[in-house]
Amino acid sequence: MKISNTERSDVLIQALPYIQKYGGKTVVIKYGGNAMVDEQLKAAVMKDIVLLTLVGIHVVLVHGGGPEIDEMLQKNGKQSRYINGLRYTDAETMEIVQMVLAGKVNKQLVQLLQNSGGNAVGACGLDAGLLVAQKLQTEPDLGLVGEIVRVNTTLITDALRVGYIPVVATIAGGEDNEVYNINADTAAARLAAELGAEKLILMTDTPGLLRDKNDESTLIHEVNISEVPALKNQGIISGGMIPKIDCCVEGIRRGIKRANIIDGRIPHAILIEMFSDEGVGTMFI
């Protein structure tokens, strides 16, 4: 579709106050879901991130890699197992998680950002004590799934200061010398809070929070975190949306100004959310 020069200028004018608002600020983006496996969507995400950095926004990319982990487990004759939305992680699975996230996926994303004109550097929670965790105590037991007890942001802030886009794989070291699998939404929210981020964006495979999960026209555009308990009681927040929204709530309570759940299936959803009046998805304040 061709657009006129006037329409192009209107887009830029609408974006200007948002560029001014976020210039020099930090935005943490959790990247996962369909946007990670669809090549066109992946290319759009990389371009969005590079554009944000070119207008002076500090971007930290935190990623998962569920489909790639599932594929590698299958190749090794292991079945993926989930409990309450979290991957059961025994010692053998943890080795594969570490190999896939820190070795394969992380470096692929760094290369894609570089090829899109950005300067990126990969890291995982083990590097420079970025994420320190302890075993997450649950019933039933989840194995080597961890909860973050300490964050050292020095590596990230140093990278941002010299113009790099940090790309973070969410595995963490334990003081017991174990390596722990960390939920990527949880890690992104905690890292955003510790960095004093202006905004946290969680990319998902849904439009956001819906009043009726079967009707995308019932999207709730803005939620005050004080409303979350009532929305849970009404069943509006349920299933796999619960941990994502809990991460947003925790992040806001720790000082993030805005947290957004956006639809990663929409090309350039990040730019639409950051630079348009309408935005996209659900914003938590």
Beta strands, then each sheet from edge to edge (+ up, - down):
strand 1: 26-31
strand 2: 58-63
strand 3: 82-83
strand 4: 86-87
strand 5: 120-124
strand 6: 131-135
strand 7: 146-151
strand 8: 165-169
strand 9: 171-174
strand 10: 179-181
strand 11: 199-204
strand 12: 222-223
strand 13: 258-263
strand 14: 282-284
sheet 1: 5+ 8+ 2+ 1+ 11+ 13+ 14- 12-
sheet 2: 3+ 4-
sheet 3: 7+ 6- 9- 10+
end
